[in-house]
């Protein structure tokens, strides 16, 4: 007999029973109506969420066989809706409440072909609206598709995409989970769920989801690209490169993959290959701001300051809120000596992203150049606070502590940098410089050689060895090291200061004519951006085309820090010319003036001190 019309039930239970009655009648679960109501009374079930029951009905219809025993189904429903008790309803408890046989089959009816077609149309409409930026309208269409076909996994996945774009990460995650529950082989849903895990820094979960997506469908280029991003972040460069290669093979017009591969090649010091990939990404998508930003970062490695600034300007026009564009432009301005402009750009980067550690690091070095040592230390401390695993931040702070004459603190920072990242060549080079300047030449050489072993194609380690050998009067060894450094300067890039060193070493060896001829030839065939006025004046003075008085006068600059830098170099080079001419007294005076600039990080300062020591006028540090 039919069950009474819900008298005495709470509003929640009446809602539950009404929903179940309507749903079961529509779907052909006629006996289920009475059995479900009887089961509720048998266990004293007074409260329920009708949407939970709806999910149970859907789940039973999608995962069970077409014929379901009513009693088993009711037990399934109650076990899900009452998770705190393992309830089981005996047949006797239902006998007096319902007339349905306990063995009468329930026939599940699939949505009709027409209903599925209508749901597919809503899905297509939603996808089109989402592509056009109509996020809420897209979600409405996805809701309609799901209401028509409640087990429509693709609709859940697409609705998850819309919620993700709307900023509803929790809602998106729930939809992706539902899509995977309904269709465990839906590869794209794993990829999308992995993106949420990545955003939440759950890297292992993200890697697992991307790998599962690839396992289910090896032709999803985005999944390879996403997995490669994590591998790059974890410095697993070979795996990252392989995944980016596969993504590009699957989709040769995938600009994001070219940028990712370019980053990986940059990390592997394959700068030419990296620049080609960034160029290709820009050809494919001329409005892709990130491609310009990353190409600018690669150009910084080649000291192409003007190229960096040009790329960053384009990136800022495309995306005025991209902090990395301002940061990279600031570094290029710093390279060009435009320190105030650089600091303004670092400030803007930090305004856009107050937790941008790299901008703090770079502003610290800019403040160091302006002799704002306390401000530089404060910025370095903040960078380390934001990212204690950034080994380069410890190197930067060590440099500043060296200038502050906190040698123990500097050494501790270099050691910490190496502990965090044993492959960071800058840490070995800076620690070697600290040891060199304080008499531990063997220790310095060991650190320089470690830097060379880590990056044998870079010129820095050889340059450091050349300077150290010059300070201890091993001029032939110095000349050899400078030649090795020059060979490693990228083709088409200037090597002005290495050539200045080579000139002076040859002159000290009594080969002045050869030195002048070689430097003159270099200047005549110099490649790369035009030399600055100051570099041109240094070269002209060394080869005898600019008189000493004019050279020293040209060192004057309105900015105090640039003025000090120029005079540090000017007094050293003038002192060396005097020393080579046999005028030790004037040379000593000029070297002392060089040291008075207190530009302790400058090579000219280090060599002026070494010359004074050789002349018996300065003690060992």
C-alpha angles and dihedrals in degrees: 000000000000117000119253114265097268098279113172095019124126117252090256093053092045088053090049094049094045091051092047092048094050094042094048093048093049094047097043098257092132097151091044093070094067095036093051093050091047091050091053092053093044093060097034090246102176104160132042143153107241091208091059089053089047089055090049091053091048093046092049091048094049103041103032131074118270091259115057126182106238096223093050090048094051090050089052091051094049094046089057097041093043102041093164093067132045093222123186123182116216118218091243091063090061100039096089095038104053139027095212116113114248089230100044107124122238114222115216113210118208117222110272122259089251091054092049091049091052091049090051089052091053089049092052091047091050093050091051092049092047090052088053092051096254093132101164093045089050091052090052090055092048090051089054092049091051093047089055096044108020093189094053100134095183091055091053089049093050092046087052089055090052093048090049091053089048090055095252097130094165092051091047092050091051091051093048090049090050091049091052092045091053094042113018090185097057098119098188091058090058090050091051094046088051089058090060091048089050092051088052091050091247091139099168091051090048093049090049093051094046091048091049090051090052091047091053095042117014090189100069103112092187092059092054090047093049093048090048091054090060092045089051091050089051089048091242086142101168093053091044092051091049092051094047089049090053092048091053091045089055094044115019090185095055100123094183090059092052090053091049092049090047090054091050092049089048089053088051089050092247092137099163092052091045093052091050091053093048088049090052092049089053092048089053094044115016090183095056101118095188092060090058091046093052093044088053090053090053091049089055087065088059094046090241093150096166091050090050093051091048093052093045092050090055091047091051092051089052095042115013090183097059105116094192091062091058091044094052092046089051091054091051091049088051089053089053092050094252094131099161092051089048093052090050090054093047089051090052091049090053092047088057092043115018090188096054100129096184091059090053089051093051094045088052091057091047090052089048089057089054090049092247091139098164091050090048092052091048091053092046091050090051092050091053091046090054093048117013089179094061100107092187090061089062090050091053092050090047090056091052092047089051090057089047087053091243092138097165090050091048093050090049090053093049090049090049091050091054091047091053094044116012090186097058104118094191090064092055092045094050093045088050091052090051091051092046094052091051099047103264095121095159091052090047092051091050091054093047091050090050089053090051092048090053094047110014092169093060120093099213099085092049091048090053091051091048092054092046092050090050092053090056093044097250090138098167091050089047092051091051093051092048090051090052090050092050091052089059097053106110115260112269094021124115122249099188102150094044088055090049089054092048090051093053095044091051090047090052088052089056094255096119097144091051090047093052094045093049095048092045090052091049092051092048092053098031114150132204131039117352114277118255119252090253095052089048090052093050091051093046092051094049094052092045102254097112121054118235096246093051091046094052091044090053089061091074114110133172094232109078095220094049089047090054093047094050093047092048088059096037096054091046096050092043089048092052092051089050091048092050088051090053096252098131095164096058090038090056091050092051093047089052090052089051090055090047089067087067092216090148094169093060119101088222090058091051093048094045089055090049091051092050089051090050089051090051093247102107132048126228113267 
